[in-house]
Amino acid sequence: NDEATDCQPCPAGKYCPDPPADPTYQQVDCTVGYVCIGGASVAEPNDDTGNPCPKGHFCTCPGGCSVAQPCEEGTFQDTEAKGVCEECTAGFYCPTRKM
């Protein structure tokens, strides 16, 4: 490759730091709890290249998250940027997804 136009955006689920930590491998998984849509240059984007995982969702994906996953019935997440959903406390329930 000899032109800047030969470069491709970093793929979804990954970020491409500048300069890369390892020059032989420039794609790194985004931080758990974050969605990298594509073109991210940081592990925890909060712009048009990605964002923190929203409430009611989790972001833990092999190879980096490109889409936030909704919490399953019986679980919830009331904080952004989390990698797991929590089980409802005894005596309570979460009847729908994305709580």
C-alpha positions as CSV (number, residue, x, y, z in Angstrom):
1,N,0.0,0.0,0.0
2,D,1.5,3.3,-1.0
3,E,-1.4,5.8,-0.7
4,A,-3.5,7.0,2.2
5,T,-6.6,5.9,0.2
6,D,-5.4,2.3,0.6
7,C,-6.2,2.6,4.3
8,Q,-9.6,1.2,5.5
9,P,-11.6,2.3,8.6
10,C,-11.2,0.2,11.7
11,P,-13.9,-2.5,11.7
12,A,-16.9,-2.6,14.1
13,G,-16.0,-4.0,17.5
14,K,-12.4,-2.9,17.3
15,Y,-10.4,0.3,17.7
16,C,-7.2,1.2,15.9
17,P,-4.9,3.3,18.1
18,D,-2.5,5.8,16.7
19,P,0.3,4.9,17.0
20,P,-0.5,1.2,17.4
21,A,0.8,-0.5,20.5
22,D,2.0,-3.3,18.2
23,P,2.9,-2.2,14.7
24,T,2.2,-5.6,13.3
25,Y,-1.4,-5.7,14.6
26,Q,-3.4,-2.5,14.6
27,Q,-6.9,-3.7,15.5
28,V,-7.7,-4.1,19.2
29,D,-11.0,-5.2,20.8
30,C,-12.9,-2.3,22.3
31,T,-13.3,-2.1,26.1
32,V,-16.0,-4.3,27.6
33,G,-19.0,-2.1,28.2
34,Y,-18.5,-0.1,25.0
35,V,-19.8,-0.4,21.5
36,C,-17.5,0.4,18.6
37,I,-19.5,1.0,15.5
38,G,-16.5,1.4,13.1
39,G,-13.6,3.8,12.7
40,A,-12.8,4.0,16.4
41,S,-9.3,5.2,17.4
42,V,-9.8,4.8,21.2
43,A,-10.9,1.8,23.4
44,E,-13.8,3.7,24.9
45,P,-15.4,5.9,22.2
46,N,-18.1,8.4,22.9
47,D,-18.7,10.0,19.5
48,D,-19.8,8.9,16.0
49,T,-17.5,5.9,16.1
50,G,-19.0,4.3,19.3
51,N,-20.5,4.9,22.7
52,P,-20.9,3.5,26.2
53,C,-23.3,0.6,26.4
54,P,-26.7,2.0,27.3
55,K,-28.8,1.2,30.4
56,G,-30.8,-2.0,29.9
57,H,-28.1,-3.5,27.8
58,F,-24.7,-5.3,28.1
59,C,-21.7,-5.1,25.9
60,T,-19.5,-8.2,26.3
61,C,-18.7,-9.7,22.9
62,P,-15.9,-12.0,21.7
63,G,-13.9,-9.9,19.3
64,G,-15.3,-6.6,20.6
65,C,-18.9,-5.3,20.6
66,S,-20.5,-3.7,17.6
67,V,-24.0,-3.8,18.9
68,A,-25.4,-3.5,22.5
69,Q,-27.3,-6.6,23.6
70,P,-30.5,-6.1,25.6
71,C,-30.8,-7.6,29.1
72,E,-32.8,-10.8,29.2
73,E,-36.0,-11.2,31.2
74,G,-35.1,-11.5,34.9
75,T,-32.1,-9.3,34.6
76,F,-31.5,-5.5,34.5
77,Q,-28.7,-2.9,34.1
78,D,-29.3,0.5,35.5
79,T,-25.8,1.9,34.6
80,E,-24.1,2.7,31.3
81,A,-20.9,1.1,30.1
82,K,-21.4,-2.3,31.7
83,G,-20.5,-5.7,30.3
84,V,-23.1,-7.7,32.2
85,C,-26.7,-7.5,33.3
86,E,-27.6,-8.1,37.0
87,E,-30.1,-10.6,38.2
88,C,-33.2,-9.1,39.9
89,T,-33.1,-9.1,43.7
90,A,-35.1,-11.8,45.5
91,G,-38.7,-10.7,45.7
92,F,-38.6,-8.7,42.4
93,Y,-38.8,-9.5,38.8
94,C,-38.0,-7.9,35.4
95,P,-40.9,-8.8,33.1
96,T,-39.4,-7.5,29.9
97,R,-36.1,-7.2,28.1
98,K,-34.0,-4.0,28.1
99,M,-34.6,-3.1,31.7
